[in-house]
């Protein structure tokens, strides 16, 4: 003998609609949280850390926001004698910047916080040693926590200069270390494009 089981159907009207509201809200929240998670995913590209420095002409820079180029070649030096390595790069960077109006070049002598009280003396000595006003304007001294700065940039030690290509958002697009080489320039040109 077969027994008939009645099928219960939800009644139309307010009660049926009310039972759908929590389901719709749950779906909305899950979808919205998923969309927010996707938008907030961190950019894994290394970034230039936020630091403040002053150019040898006296202008304060909040970097990387105040870098003026779409792409910026940044030469970071930690020791006085490293200026010789920086000077090996500068004759090669000028033609690149002259060819590309969106490219700028900067020198960043980087000193620890402990030297801040000597800023006038140190910056004054550098200013007197650089006769070219454009170079003085593009030389920004940093008196910062060097360890934190190096850690952010994945710089193991201060024994060599570091050359970075940084975009306007602070992303590091290319890097090299040490004095100029033709191989490093060729690699840089490949990243810069035609």
DOMAR-721478 format. One record per residue (C-alpha): residue in one letter; x, y, z. Coordinates in steps of 0.25 Angstrom, whole numbers, plus 5000, padded with zeros to 4 digits. Each point is the difference from the previous one (the first is absolute). Layout:
DOMAR-721478
ATOM residuo px py pz
ATOM a X Y Z;
...
end
This chain:
DOMAR-721478
ATOM residuo px py pz
ATOM x 5000 5000 5000;
ATOM x 5006 5013 4996;
ATOM x 4998 5012 5010;
ATOM x 4999 5014 4994;
ATOM x 5009 5010 5007;
ATOM x 4995 5014 4999;
ATOM x 5010 5010 4994;
ATOM x 5000 5013 5008;
ATOM x 5002 5012 4992;
ATOM x 5004 5014 5006;
ATOM x 4988 5009 5001;
ATOM x 5001 5012 4991;
ATOM x 5001 5014 5007;
ATOM x 5008 5006 5011;
ATOM x 5004 4987 5007;
ATOM x 5007 4994 4987;
ATOM x 5006 5013 4997;
ATOM x 5006 5002 5014;
ATOM x 5007 4987 4999;
ATOM x 5007 5004 4987;
ATOM x 5006 5013 5007;
ATOM x 5010 4993 5009;
ATOM x 5005 4992 4988;
ATOM x 5001 5012 4991;
ATOM x 5007 5007 5010;
ATOM x 5010 4989 5003;
ATOM x 5003 4999 4985;
ATOM x 5002 5015 4999;
ATOM x 5010 5000 5012;
ATOM x 5008 4988 4995;
ATOM x 5001 5006 4986;
ATOM x 5003 5014 5005;
ATOM x 5011 4994 5009;
ATOM x 5006 4992 4989;
ATOM x 5000 5012 4991;
ATOM x 5007 5008 5011;
ATOM x 5010 4989 5002;
ATOM x 5004 5000 4986;
ATOM x 5001 5015 4999;
ATOM x 5009 5001 5013;
ATOM x 5010 4989 4995;
ATOM x 5014 5006 5003;
ATOM x 5009 5003 4989;
ATOM x 5012 4991 5000;
ATOM x 5009 5010 4992;
ATOM x 5011 5006 5009;
ATOM x 4997 5014 5004;
ATOM x 5009 5012 5004;
ATOM x 4998 5003 5014;
ATOM x 4993 5013 5005;
ATOM x 5012 5009 5004;
ATOM x 5002 5015 5001;
ATOM x 5012 5007 4995;
ATOM x 5005 5014 4996;
ATOM x 5007 5004 4987;
ATOM x 5013 5008 5000;
ATOM x 4992 5011 4995;
ATOM x 4991 5000 5013;
ATOM x 4987 4993 4994;
ATOM x 4994 4990 5009;
ATOM x 4996 4987 4993;
ATOM x 4990 4989 5005;
ATOM x 5005 4988 4993;
ATOM x 4995 4993 4991;
ATOM x 4988 5009 4999;
ATOM x 5009 5012 4996;
ATOM x 5008 4993 4989;
ATOM x 4997 5009 4988;
ATOM x 5001 4989 4989;
ATOM x 4991 4990 4995;
ATOM x 5012 4991 5002;
ATOM x 5012 5004 5009;
ATOM x 5014 4996 5000;
ATOM x 5005 5000 5015;
ATOM x 5014 4998 5004;
ATOM x 5001 4997 5015;
ATOM x 5014 5002 5006;
ATOM x 5003 4997 5015;
ATOM x 5015 5004 5001;
ATOM x 5007 5012 4995;
ATOM x 5010 4992 4992;
ATOM x 4989 4994 4992;
ATOM x 4998 5014 4993;
ATOM x 5011 4994 4990;
ATOM x 4990 4989 4997;
ATOM x 4988 5009 4998;
ATOM x 5009 5009 4991;
ATOM x 5002 4988 4991;
ATOM x 4985 4999 4997;
ATOM x 4997 5015 4998;
ATOM x 5006 5002 4986;
ATOM x 4991 4988 4995;
ATOM x 4987 5004 5007;
ATOM x 5000 5015 4994;
ATOM x 4998 4995 4986;
ATOM x 4989 4990 5004;
ATOM x 4993 5012 5008;
ATOM x 5002 5009 4988;
ATOM x 4994 4990 4990;
ATOM x 4988 4997 5009;
ATOM x 4992 5012 5006;
ATOM x 4993 4991 5010;
ATOM x 5013 4995 5007;
ATOM x 5007 5007 5011;
ATOM x 5013 4997 5007;
ATOM x 5003 5002 5015;
ATOM x 5012 4998 5009;
ATOM x 4996 4996 5015;
ATOM x 5012 5001 5009;
ATOM x 4994 4992 5012;
ATOM x 5005 5003 5014;
ATOM x 4995 4995 5014;
ATOM x 4991 5008 5009;
ATOM x 5013 5003 5009;
ATOM x 5005 5009 4990;
ATOM x 4988 5009 4999;
ATOM x 5007 5011 5009;
ATOM x 5011 5001 4990;
ATOM x 4991 5002 4988;
ATOM x 5004 5014 4998;
ATOM x 5015 4997 5000;
ATOM x 4998 4987 4991;
ATOM x 4990 5006 4990;
ATOM x 5008 5012 4999;
ATOM x 5013 4992 4997;
ATOM x 4992 4993 4989;
ATOM x 4994 5013 4995;
ATOM x 5014 5006 4998;
ATOM x 5005 4988 4993;
ATOM x 4989 5000 4990;
ATOM x 5001 5012 4990;
ATOM x 4988 4995 4991;
ATOM x 4987 5006 5006;
ATOM x 4992 4989 4993;
ATOM x 5008 4989 5007;
ATOM x 4999 5007 5013;
ATOM x 4984 5001 4999;
ATOM x 5000 4985 4997;
ATOM x 5009 4996 5011;
ATOM x 4991 4997 5012;
ATOM x 5007 4997 5013;
ATOM x 4992 4990 5010;
ATOM x 5003 5000 5015;
ATOM x 4992 4987 5003;
ATOM x 4999 4987 5007;
ATOM x 5009 4993 4990;
ATOM x 4998 4986 5005;
ATOM x 4985 5001 4997;
ATOM x 5002 5007 4987;
ATOM x 5010 4989 4995;
ATOM x 4991 4989 5005;
ATOM x 4988 5005 4992;
ATOM x 5009 5001 4988;
ATOM x 5006 4986 5003;
ATOM x 5014 5006 5000;
ATOM x 5009 4991 5008;
ATOM x 5011 5010 5004;
ATOM x 5005 5014 4997;
ATOM x 5013 4996 4992;
ATOM x 4995 5003 4986;
ATOM x 4991 5011 4994;
ATOM x 4986 4995 4995;
ATOM x 4994 5005 4987;
ATOM x 4985 4999 5000;
ATOM x 4989 5003 4989;
ATOM x 4988 5005 5008;
ATOM x 4986 5003 4994;
ATOM x 4991 5012 5005;
ATOM x 4993 4990 5009;
ATOM x 5013 4996 5007;
ATOM x 5001 4986 4993;
ATOM x 5014 4995 4997;
ATOM x 5001 4996 4986;
ATOM x 5015 4997 4999;
ATOM x 5012 5000 5008;
ATOM x 5015 4999 5000;
ATOM x 5012 5002 5010;
ATOM x 5014 5005 4999;
ATOM x 5007 5008 4989;
ATOM x 4995 5002 4986;
ATOM x 5001 4988 4990;
ATOM x 4996 4999 4986;
ATOM x 4992 4988 5003;
ATOM x 4992 5007 5011;
ATOM x 4997 5012 4991;
ATOM x 4996 4990 4989;
ATOM x 4990 4993 5010;
ATOM x 4995 5014 5004;
ATOM x 4997 5004 4986;
ATOM x 4992 4987 4998;
ATOM x 4991 5004 5011;
ATOM x 4999 5014 4996;
ATOM x 4996 4996 4986;
ATOM x 5002 5008 4987;
end
